[in-house]
């Protein structure tokens, strides 16, 4: 019996994404970290406008939060992102927001949604949501 090459590619893509993002990790510290989930597509104008804000989030919260990007640019990226969501236990988040590019969701360590922002470029709004996620 041979594995379907599409699923092999998806599994390899998920492993690559995990290696690049460093998530999930089996470290005690990670369990207490909130998730910051971005829904992105290359063709999305809002996503392009959000890029400087996302870069700042990455800079400020790398190692302090689990940063996740669900890329929905095309069918292949959607499948890779779906596989990543499954590995991270974020399938409900992926399913809910996959069609809402330009969205950034902040979840607490228990994966409960604290805030969902679409097109929000004010970094202070994210700081407030992440602080709330850390407190819950």
Buried (B, 14 or more C-beta within 10 A) or exposed (E): EEEEEEEEBBEEBBEEBBEEBEBBEEEEEBEEBBBBBBBBBEEBEBBEEBEEBBEBBBEEBEEEBBBBBBBBBEEEBBBBBBBBBEBBEBEEBBEBBBEBBBBBBBBBBEBEBBBBBBBBBEEEBBBBBBEBBBEE
